[in-house]
Amino acid sequence: MSLADRLHAALSRDVAPGVVLLSGDHPDVETSPDVPAWPAAVLVAITERREPGVILTQRTETLRKHAGQIAFPGGRVDAGEDVVTAALREAEEEIALSRDHVTVIGQADGYRTVTGFQVTPVIGVVPPDLLLQPSEAEVASVFEVPLAFLLDPDNHVAAQVEWQGRMRHYYEILWHDRRIWGATAAMIVNLARRLQWA
């Protein structure tokens, strides 16, 4: 089964009983049903090579929110857009990844952040070794992490921190000198759980 077929199969099935996915109603995430969430989308771009990788970005230190953090390319869904269009647009704006190079597989499980965004990961397969150019205003660097490393549960480290007077639980994934954590890590954990079950 090809990478695209495996991803498509995993995304198109209902989650089996006992497979716990992190989301806005997970006890580790404090959300209020009375507060609407801003729709957002990210592109999980997986390189089609013998050992597939995932394209990630490190945000610049000058941003007002999430400065320096590791993230998928993505952002808010604009009026008139769907999540796929938004994810592809953001990837073009942030790292010059042309939508013509992306084979969209489908949408993964949404994740509601503590900052009020309902994020939909859009899974896409891209050719390897594309020339990507980070947007100076938003992205400090673009890098690739092996998909197998990200999906390995042994690399999903549960952690906690006190934030706004409460203990927050989250996951982090350490790749060399990069620390992937928060919503990005949670979406990776969800994808890993789906793929392992499928």
Beta strands, then each sheet from edge to edge (+ up, - down):
strand 1: 38-47
strand 2: 53-59
strand 3: 70-71
strand 4: 74-76
strand 5: 103-107
strand 6: 111-112
strand 7: 117-126
strand 8: 139-146
strand 9: 157-163
strand 10: 166-175
strand 11: 178-181
sheet 1: 4+ 1- 7- 5+
sheet 2: 4+ 1- 7- 6+
sheet 3: 3+ 2- 8+
sheet 4: 9+ 10- 11+
end
